[in-house]
Structure formats: structure tokens, C-alpha cells
Amino acid sequence: MEETDMAVVVSPGQNEIDDLSQKGVDITPHRARMNAEDLDTKFKDPEDPFRIVFVCAMWITGFDVPSCSTIYLDKPQRNHTLMQTIARANRVFGDKNSGLIVDYIGVFRYLEKALAIYATGTDAEGKKPIADKSELVEKLREAIAEISEFCRGLGIDLATAQTDDALQNIEKINDAMERILINDETKRNYLQHATNVTKLYKAILPDPDAHEFTKTCQLIHIIAQKIRNLTPPADISGVMTEIEDLLDQSIAPEGYLIQIPSDTYDTGPVDLSQIDFEQLSEQFNTEHKRIEAEKLRGAINGKLAAMIRLNRSRMDYQQKFEQMIADYNAGTIGVDDYVQGLFNFVGELNQEDQRADTEEFSEEELAVFDLLTQREPHLTASQRDEVKNAVRELLETLKQEKLVLDWRKRTQSKAEVRSAVDIVLDDKLPQPYTPELFNQKSEAVYQHIYDSYYGEGKSIYTQN
């Protein structure tokens, strides 16, 4: 509250200075601020300290601020004005899923009449859009009962999971996480319950009735947050250029061109090669094996996503990883076998991560080489060298001559790139590439170039 800014926003009156001075109010500094500052933009910014505004008629109609959570009513309002005022706080925003209306003078007695005129009055389930806060309190009580029952089924007693001993609290929370992480289904169910509890609890705040539930809700939220933190969040910044390009093409005169979306994106590379497996093995010998396994799974998932984004031929690793998780969730393998499988998989990823150096390639060269050589044809050592030379010449030709700015938006530029792929590969690839196989490989390489290179030196490889 020490940093919170507030202001008055009212329509100008003809004699407002004299009229208000008779009531002991100096409107001059308020009017100066209204004229000098862009208050509506500041109020719409949830990060701006301008959080409280006193209004009369302005900002009541046609002023949309999704982050606005509370409205205090202290003047009579009816019909559409009342409906529009209430609507200022009913938008969903972030963690906010309901707004608070504080009625000082009994305005809500006009609500039923307003709903009869301007709305259906109830939703499909027969519920009014405005509810007394006591109903939210009861919903929270029911939600806590549901998650408590769910946890009891896993051997977790939320009522005794918090004590006055901080170290004991940590141990109890870790025990709870270990039981929740039996498989993905129990983890998903707990997180759904926890999200519901947290939303209801935040909707009730700052009402004193929330104090009854604070301790339990904090515990539920802490467990959920610690579980979520085991898996790093996805970073989608790497796909923004692709999205912009898709939008540009979708509104172009040539019509829609919807490419197959990328399956995975860079979530931030993790250097798994630096993991001390001897030390990590000791951690897995604790009673919280599932927690440590979830951490390792999150690290693998981030690294694997980054590797696949650079080379789609690595999708086999993704399928193997998903199958391992599916087997664990189904109970086909136990936690010890699951952990050992993760260790082995990390070793495979580390070998794959070093393969570009082994082949004396860059990552972008390796991606094209894999498209041309994986599965078929079967090549001799000398033929593989011919393919390597073809890859290097192709990328050099494309980057120096064809991949110009916005090349993917122009039909002629795309045709030139497609032709260059065919010409270089047709001239350089060895004999085992039959015409049918050549066409398949050439098309795969062109599609890779289209998906990965934006023009003027920009590509998924220059962003990593």
C-alpha cells in the first residue's frame, strides 16, 4: 500500500472549482492530473502502481480493465448503468476468476430488475451471475474436503502435514509429494484440485472469513508449486517468428497456407553431460525417489525438446522417452527400473548430443545429413562422405544466394530455393538414391529449410 497510487477521474463541470470549493474540496490538482496524464492506460496496466481510482460516471461505461478486481458502490444505480458497473469487475484475468462488489447503500436490490431487462438472470445451471461471498466460502470448504479426501486415498493427512517445526514441515511436504508422484494421473488430479482451491481462496480474499482456511490453502499451494517446479516451464519465444510468418501467409492474397506445427520447442538446453551420476545415484537411494525422478525427467524433457527442435530426425528419442513414462504410469515398471531407464536414456542423449562433432558437422549440417541418410539408403563410407559434401555445398549455396529476407513470403523466392535443393542434391548425391527416394529426400530437405530458416542469416540455429 505504500507504493500504491490513486487518483480522481470525473467529467469536467462548468463551475466545478467554485461548486466543489463550497464543499471543502479543491478540484484543481485533480483536474491538472487528469489533463496531464494518460490515467486510463496506467490503470489498465496491472504492473503500474496506479491501482485505486475514484470515479463518478466516467470509466463506468465502455471502460474495460480485466485486471480490475474490486468495485465499491456508494451511489444509487439502476438498470443498464448498474449492469455496466458490475461488468467492470467480472472479467477473468490471470489468477482472478471472479470480482468483488462492495455495496454500501443497498444497490443490489435493483439487481433482479436489471437482470430481467438486460440479461437472462441466470446461467444454464440456474445460477445468478452475482453471488453472496458466503457461497464462495462454502465452495472453498467443499473443494478443501475433496482434495483432503483425495490425499487420504494416497496416505496423506493434510490436517497434520503442517507443524510448528520447519524441518518437520519440509519432511512432511516431501513425503506428500512422493506419494502424489506415483504416476502422471495422480499428479494431474492433485494439481487440478489444488488449482481449484487456490482460485477460490484468492477470490475470497481479503475477507476475514478466508483466515479459517489460510493454513490449509497455503500447504496445498506449496505442495502444488513444488511439484510444478520439478518440471521447467516451456519457453515459447523460439516459435514467435514461425507464428508471425504463419499469420502473414494466412492473410495473403494467395490464401491460407497452414503448415504442420512444430511438435516441440526449445525449453532451454540442459547440460546433462555435466551431471554427476554417482552423486545423483546416492540421491535416488533416499525415500523420495519419485521426487528425484521427476526432477531428472524435467531436465531430460527440456534438453530433448531443444535437441529435437534443431533436428527433427531425433523424434525417435522422444517416442522412446514417452514410452518409458507410459510404462511407469501403467505400473509396468517400478520406480527403481524407471530411474535406471532415465539414467540410461541420459547417456544416449549425451552420445547423440556429441554426434555432430563426431561427424565433423555443425548442428544444422547434421540435421540435413540425417534427413538424407537415416533409414535408407544404405551407404558405404565413401558414399557417406559424398553426402556430407553435398550437405555442406547445399547450405552454403542457400545461405549465400537464396535465403533472402522474407523469402518464405514470396512465391518466386520459394521456387528458387526448391530448385536449388533439387539441383545441388541431384548433382552431388551418390548412386544409391533412386529417383523415387531422391524425390522423398529432396522434399524433406526443402521442408526442413522452410521450417528452420527465416532469411538474412536468421534461423533456429542462430537463435540457440
Sequence and secondary structure as in RCSB ss.txt:
>XXXX:A:sequence
MEETDMAVVVSPGQNEIDDLSQKGVDITPHRARMNAEDLDTKFKDPEDPFRIVFVCAMWITGFDVPSCSTIYLDK
PQRNHTLMQTIARANRVFGDKNSGLIVDYIGVFRYLEKALAIYATGTDAEGKKPIADKSELVEKLREAIAEISEF
CRGLGIDLATAQTDDALQNIEKINDAMERILINDETKRNYLQHATNVTKLYKAILPDPDAHEFTKTCQLIHIIAQ
KIRNLTPPADISGVMTEIEDLLDQSIAPEGYLIQIPSDTYDTGPVDLSQIDFEQLSEQFNTEHKRIEAEKLRGAI
NGKLAAMIRLNRSRMDYQQKFEQMIADYNAGTIGVDDYVQGLFNFVGELNQEDQRADTEEFSEEELAVFDLLTQR
EPHLTASQRDEVKNAVRELLETLKQEKLVLDWRKRTQSKAEVRSAVDIVLDDKLPQPYTPELFNQKSEAVYQHIY
DSYYGEGKSIYTQN
>XXXX:A:secstr
  S EEEEE    TTHHHHHHTTT   HHHHHHHHHS HHHHHH TTSSEEEEEESSTTTSS   TT  EEEE S
   HHHHHHHHHTT   BTTB   EEEESS GGGGHHHHHHHHS SS TTS  SS  HHHHHHHHHHHHHHHHHH
HHHTT  GGGS  S HHHHHHHHHHHHHHHTTSHHHHHHHHHHHHHHHHHHHHHTTSGGGGGGHHHHHHHHHHHH
HHHHTS     GGGHHHHHHHHHHHTSTT        S        GGG  HHHHHHHHTSS HHHHHHHHHHHH
HHHHHHHHHH GGGHHHHHHHHHHHHHHHHTSS HHHHHHHHHHHHHHHHHHHTHHHHTT  HHHHHHHHHHHSS
S    HHHHHHHHHHHHHHHHHIIIII  TTGGG HHHHHHHHHHHHHHHHHHS TT  HHHHHHHHHHHHHHHH
HHEEETTEETTT  
